């Protein structure tokens, strides 16, 4: 009996270890339409329904670290409230997620802003647009940054967050889903100096590795994005569809991406001006960069590179793209295929990370617990290498542990020695 129990326990442990190895499995994609149709954006599980108001006096409150769902239509401007403290940097984001392939105006989109109760702007920027005649998920945030050099929006209290429709939609008056979330990044320890921004870095992407690309199934949005890491990844993409992936970026690292479409197998003649789009968003769902290229059915690709991730980029970045590389944590990759393309196309995504990992800023609090970083309580667990192994496994860590620990506990109850730790803290 002892040998049988030992063998079963060893098998359970081996199963857990195999499932946690990178590249051994991929998550099933979410599809809400018929086979072959582009998948719609998948809302966060447990998202709280909320209805923004026309009046700033009645806006519903958004709590930190929760995700909310609402809708918006042409001409609408919706108000929400957030309660800010006097020590954290606040980022309130909105994702506009229309049905894939829907017609739109080139300047349709949303604009978000954060103001104090008396109307003082904390943060606002240009609207984010679809940038073409068909839709895709787009996102942006408004922020409040704690600073010794400013008096605006530095006090604790209620603030107003607005989401406004931008442009004139051509597809009628139907409303589209939006997803909102409020993240609070800890400030720096009292008296701590702000980290210095990097002054030089390479714009050359690292050489691609050898070997065949690993298979992966991209998600429909931020909530089910497939975890990838340094290397080449192989997927298939449908006309009008956006595929989402997430990659861990540490302080000091640059991210280089190349999305490559294979040739189309259809005999139909077509030309899609923005046939292939490649966008990158940061940890708080703020846009970093957005590139596109035309597609005629011949192989085509588009490249994207970033500045090193650095805390100081938020106030020293010389462009919006540099400024957005302000966090350590998960960065989200969006690849979109134009609906004019007649059939599914094989997609290769090359991911390259360059640069030596740097120490993080002296946070006065647990940044990873707030969703910023690669630590124990965010989407990852343990150090960067352990986190990547877990994230890329593709099978939910909770499922693996429930199965493995259940087996271990059942069989191990007959044993006298303790189970011990499965993972490093």
Beta strands, then each sheet from edge to edge (+ up, - down):
strand 1: 48-49
strand 2: 60-62
strand 3: 67-72
strand 4: 77-84
strand 5: 89-97
strand 6: 109-116
strand 7: 121-124
strand 8: 128-129
strand 9: 138-144
strand 10: 157-166
strand 11: 176-185
strand 12: 214-215
strand 13: 226-228
strand 14: 231-237
strand 15: 242-249
strand 16: 254-261
strand 17: 272-281
strand 18: 287-295
strand 19: 300-305
strand 20: 329-337
strand 21: 345-354
sheet 1: 1+ 3+ 11- 5+ 9-
sheet 2: 2+ 4+ 10- 6+ 7-
sheet 3: 2+ 4+ 10- 6+ 8-
sheet 4: 12+ 14+ 21- 16+ 19-
sheet 5: 13+ 15+ 20- 17+ 18-
end
